[in-house]
């Protein structure tokens, strides 16, 4: 015997389709994950908070990685030049510089969103 589940227009009076999975919608106030049915697939979205909401830590780590890569490539300057790959060194330096600009940007954005903008010097 098949159970009757509510359809999009109200209670269903027909039989269930045996090839389809039916999941009852969950209320947002319980601790269960959200369920979305798109086409013939069912997606479960868990209530997970993002690790880095403002991006400051991400920019710090990325900028540090570019700086470390630059320092590690410095001893190989002549080899990189002979191989025509000196651009690797300058790419690391550019990544570090752009990382500093991005780091300042996300830090200012975070402070503005929190309402802790430091006073501007005149």
Backbone as CSV, one residue per row, in Angstrom:
resi,resn,N_x,N_y,N_z,CA_x,CA_y,CA_z,C_x,C_y,C_z
1,UNK,0.842,-1.170,0.000,0.000,0.000,0.000,0.887,1.233,0.000
2,UNK,0.611,2.170,-0.889,1.405,3.390,-1.015,0.801,4.502,-0.173
3,UNK,1.657,5.278,0.430,1.188,6.416,1.232,0.839,7.572,0.311
4,UNK,-0.034,8.428,0.792,-0.404,9.612,0.025,0.320,10.811,0.591
5,UNK,0.995,11.519,-0.278,1.729,12.712,0.127,1.114,13.934,-0.537
6,UNK,1.192,15.083,0.117,0.652,16.277,-0.515,1.441,16.635,-1.757
7,UNK,0.751,16.995,-2.796,1.376,17.428,-4.032,1.487,18.937,-4.063
8,UNK,1.915,19.509,-5.189,2.065,20.956,-5.264,0.739,21.698,-5.186
9,UNK,-0.380,21.033,-5.541,-1.687,21.686,-5.528,-2.563,21.207,-4.382
10,UNK,-1.988,20.548,-3.401,-2.778,20.053,-2.286,-2.611,18.558,-2.135
11,UNK,-3.490,17.929,-1.362,-3.367,16.488,-1.137,-3.483,15.703,-2.437
12,UNK,-2.652,14.714,-2.567,-2.635,13.883,-3.764,-3.629,12.728,-3.599
13,UNK,-4.308,12.413,-4.661,-5.246,11.305,-4.610,-4.748,10.102,-5.394
14,UNK,-3.654,10.258,-6.126,-3.142,9.162,-6.948,-2.097,8.347,-6.221
15,UNK,-1.600,7.337,-6.925,-0.564,6.467,-6.379,0.787,7.161,-6.495
16,UNK,1.723,6.742,-5.642,3.072,7.276,-5.698,3.814,6.681,-6.880
17,UNK,4.698,7.461,-7.459,5.553,6.992,-8.533,6.668,6.168,-7.903
18,UNK,6.803,4.881,-8.220,7.798,4.040,-7.549,9.233,4.432,-7.857
19,UNK,9.509,5.126,-8.942,10.871,5.491,-9.299,11.306,6.828,-8.724
20,UNK,10.448,7.497,-7.980,10.776,8.832,-7.474,10.874,8.815,-5.949
21,UNK,11.822,9.576,-5.430,11.989,9.694,-3.984,11.180,10.888,-3.520
22,UNK,10.328,10.682,-2.521,9.508,11.763,-1.977,10.031,12.130,-0.593
23,UNK,10.330,13.400,-0.431,10.814,13.890,0.855,9.896,15.019,1.287
24,UNK,9.434,14.917,2.509,8.566,15.974,2.999,9.389,17.222,3.282
25,UNK,8.869,18.399,2.957,9.629,19.620,3.246,9.792,19.811,4.744
26,UNK,10.966,20.304,5.131,11.263,20.500,6.542,11.034,21.957,6.908
27,UNK,10.657,22.159,8.131,10.432,23.515,8.611,11.777,24.160,8.928
28,UNK,11.958,25.457,8.640,13.249,26.100,8.876,13.620,26.243,10.348
29,UNK,12.665,26.063,11.267,12.982,26.236,12.678,13.588,24.980,13.312
30,UNK,13.546,23.825,12.645,14.181,22.650,13.224,15.643,22.594,12.782
31,UNK,16.418,21.726,13.395,17.847,21.655,13.135,18.203,20.724,11.982
32,UNK,17.245,20.362,11.172,17.484,19.475,10.048,17.958,20.279,8.837
33,UNK,18.713,19.633,7.942,19.177,20.344,6.745,18.022,20.646,5.791
34,UNK,18.184,21.689,4.997,17.179,22.054,3.989,17.266,21.068,2.831
35,UNK,16.133,20.753,2.237,16.066,19.816,1.123,15.470,20.553,-0.074
36,UNK,16.166,20.465,-1.219,15.691,21.091,-2.450,15.599,20.020,-3.521
37,UNK,14.471,19.996,-4.221,14.330,19.088,-5.349,14.382,19.912,-6.617
38,UNK,15.388,19.649,-7.442,15.548,20.340,-8.715,15.572,19.276,-9.789
39,UNK,14.568,19.304,-10.639,14.454,18.268,-11.661,14.237,16.926,-11.008
40,UNK,15.044,15.956,-11.384,14.906,14.628,-10.791,15.966,14.365,-9.720
41,UNK,16.627,15.426,-9.240,17.644,15.269,-8.198,17.214,15.966,-6.922
42,UNK,17.648,15.423,-5.810,17.361,15.995,-4.502,18.676,16.446,-3.875
43,UNK,18.726,17.698,-3.449,19.924,18.265,-2.836,19.634,18.567,-1.374
44,UNK,20.547,18.177,-0.506,20.426,18.450,0.914,21.468,19.511,1.267
45,UNK,21.019,20.626,1.832,21.900,21.726,2.199,22.002,21.764,3.716
46,UNK,23.178,21.463,4.224,23.392,21.448,5.671,23.582,22.870,6.193
47,UNK,23.127,23.135,7.399,23.288,24.470,7.980,24.702,24.663,8.529
48,UNK,25.654,24.940,7.632,27.054,25.103,8.019,27.438,26.566,7.833
49,UNK,28.030,27.151,8.858,28.498,28.528,8.753,29.809,28.563,7.980
50,UNK,30.015,29.591,7.156,31.287,29.707,6.446,32.433,29.949,7.437
51,UNK,33.617,29.526,7.065,34.753,29.653,7.962,35.252,31.096,8.076
52,UNK,35.288,31.810,6.967,35.851,33.150,6.961,34.853,34.087,6.293
53,UNK,34.105,34.817,7.092,33.060,35.657,6.537,33.585,36.912,5.863
54,UNK,34.670,37.469,6.357,35.127,38.749,5.823,36.310,38.638,4.865
55,UNK,36.986,37.528,4.791,38.072,37.328,3.840,39.426,37.818,4.315
56,UNK,39.520,38.369,5.516,40.792,38.913,5.985,41.823,37.798,6.158
57,UNK,41.434,36.721,6.817,42.384,35.622,7.024,42.801,35.003,5.690
58,UNK,41.880,34.888,4.770,42.213,34.334,3.460,43.252,35.192,2.755
59,UNK,43.077,36.505,2.809,44.043,37.406,2.184,45.391,37.357,2.902
60,UNK,45.391,37.208,4.213,46.645,37.118,4.963,47.429,35.882,4.546
61,UNK,46.740,34.762,4.478,47.410,33.500,4.120,47.903,33.547,2.681
62,UNK,47.066,34.032,1.780,47.470,34.116,0.372,48.656,35.036,0.161
63,UNK,48.648,36.184,0.817,49.756,37.130,0.700,51.035,36.528,1.269
64,UNK,50.930,35.839,2.391,52.099,35.192,2.988,52.665,34.106,2.075
65,UNK,51.800,33.372,1.414,52.277,32.318,0.496,53.050,32.925,-0.664
66,UNK,52.556,34.040,-1.229,53.278,34.704,-2.314,54.639,35.209,-1.838
67,UNK,54.696,35.753,-0.607,55.962,36.249,-0.065,56.953,35.099,0.139
68,UNK,56.491,33.988,0.671,57.362,32.831,0.888,57.863,32.294,-0.453
69,UNK,56.985,32.224,-1.447,57.403,31.743,-2.774,58.468,32.664,-3.372
70,UNK,58.320,33.978,-3.190,59.316,34.926,-3.694,60.671,34.693,-3.022
71,UNK,60.667,34.557,-1.701,61.912,34.351,-0.960,62.553,33.021,-1.345
72,UNK,61.747,31.987,-1.538,62.296,30.678,-1.914,62.880,30.673,-3.322
73,UNK,62.369,31.525,-4.203,62.892,31.571,-5.564,64.110,32.473,-5.716
74,UNK,64.357,33.365,-4.767,65.499,34.279,-4.875,66.848,33.574,-5.059
75,UNK,67.153,32.496,-4.341,68.454,31.840,-4.558,68.617,31.266,-5.967
76,UNK,67.534,31.078,-6.667,67.580,30.488,-8.001,67.462,31.535,-9.105
77,UNK,67.821,32.779,-8.788,67.667,33.878,-9.742,68.394,33.589,-11.061
78,UNK,69.659,33.175,-10.983,70.437,32.952,-12.213,69.891,31.762,-13.005
79,UNK,69.483,30.707,-12.315,68.909,29.549,-13.029,67.606,29.914,-13.727
80,UNK,66.771,30.688,-13.033,65.507,31.111,-13.644,65.769,31.998,-14.856
81,UNK,66.805,32.859,-14.749,67.136,33.746,-15.861,67.631,32.942,-17.061
82,UNK,68.483,31.946,-16.819,69.009,31.107,-17.907,67.900,30.301,-18.580
83,UNK,66.936,29.852,-17.795,65.851,29.020,-18.336,64.728,29.851,-18.942
84,UNK,64.829,31.182,-18.841,63.762,32.035,-19.375,62.512,32.029,-18.507
85,UNK,62.687,31.704,-17.247,61.540,31.629,-16.323,61.665,32.644,-15.195
86,UNK,62.342,33.738,-15.448,62.500,34.772,-14.435,61.158,35.409,-14.082
87,UNK,60.201,35.271,-14.973,58.871,35.818,-14.713,58.226,35.155,-13.495
88,UNK,58.653,33.946,-13.132,58.126,33.298,-11.926,58.389,34.160,-10.698
89,UNK,59.623,34.683,-10.610,60.009,35.511,-9.472,59.160,36.778,-9.419
90,UNK,58.990,37.419,-10.570,58.232,38.681,-10.606,56.737,38.440,-10.423
91,UNK,56.263,37.267,-10.794,54.862,36.924,-10.534,54.619,36.806,-9.031
92,UNK,55.574,36.212,-8.319,55.441,36.109,-6.857,55.450,37.484,-6.213
93,UNK,56.316,38.371,-6.709,56.372,39.718,-6.158,55.077,40.472,-6.448
94,UNK,54.531,40.314,-7.655,53.261,40.967,-7.991,52.120,40.385,-7.163
95,UNK,52.117,39.074,-6.953,51.097,38.454,-6.112,51.148,38.966,-4.688
96,UNK,52.367,39.165,-4.177,52.517,39.717,-2.831,52.002,41.152,-2.768
97,UNK,52.361,41.969,-3.751,51.903,43.369,-3.777,50.395,43.479,-3.903
98,UNK,49.816,42.711,-4.807,48.361,42.741,-4.970,47.666,42.161,-3.739
99,UNK,48.320,41.189,-3.092,47.771,40.639,-1.860,47.702,41.684,-0.760
100,UNK,48.722,42.556,-0.680,48.696,43.632,0.309,47.548,44.606,0.038
101,UNK,47.332,44.918,-1.243,46.226,45.804,-1.607,44.891,45.144,-1.255
102,UNK,44.732,43.867,-1.597,43.498,43.144,-1.283,43.276,42.994,0.208
103,UNK,44.348,42.777,0.947,44.276,42.637,2.399,43.764,43.931,3.021
104,UNK,44.288,45.054,2.553,43.820,46.346,3.059,42.343,46.553,2.702
105,UNK,41.966,46.156,1.491,40.569,46.316,1.055,39.603,45.521,1.930
106,UNK,39.905,44.234,2.158,38.973,43.417,2.948,38.973,43.838,4.414
107,UNK,40.114,44.324,4.915,40.167,44.812,6.283,39.292,46.046,6.449
108,UNK,39.375,46.975,5.480,38.519,48.174,5.526,37.041,47.807,5.389
109,UNK,36.749,46.863,4.515,35.352,46.435,4.330,34.809,45.814,5.612
110,UNK,35.614,44.950,6.254,35.198,44.346,7.514,34.937,45.411,8.580
111,UNK,35.846,46.372,8.700,35.683,47.430,9.692,34.458,48.292,9.401
112,UNK,34.194,48.570,8.132,33.022,49.368,7.779,31.734,48.612,8.089
113,UNK,31.720,47.304,7.857,30.526,46.507,8.152,30.284,46.399,9.647
114,UNK,31.355,46.416,10.438,31.222,46.338,11.887,31.007,47.707,12.513
115,UNK,31.168,48.764,11.732,30.991,50.114,12.250,32.178,50.593,13.060
116,UNK,33.358,50.012,12.818,34.557,50.411,13.562,35.572,51.059,12.633
117,UNK,35.126,51.979,11.806,36.023,52.647,10.861,36.909,53.612,11.644
118,UNK,38.234,53.489,11.516,39.109,54.409,12.243,38.985,55.825,11.702
119,UNK,39.200,56.852,12.522,39.088,58.228,12.036,40.182,58.523,11.012
120,UNK,39.825,59.313,10.008,40.782,59.690,8.966,41.674,60.816,9.461
121,UNK,42.942,60.750,9.109,43.860,61.826,9.479,43.688,62.983,8.509
122,UNK,43.627,64.181,9.043,43.484,65.350,8.169,44.814,65.921,7.775
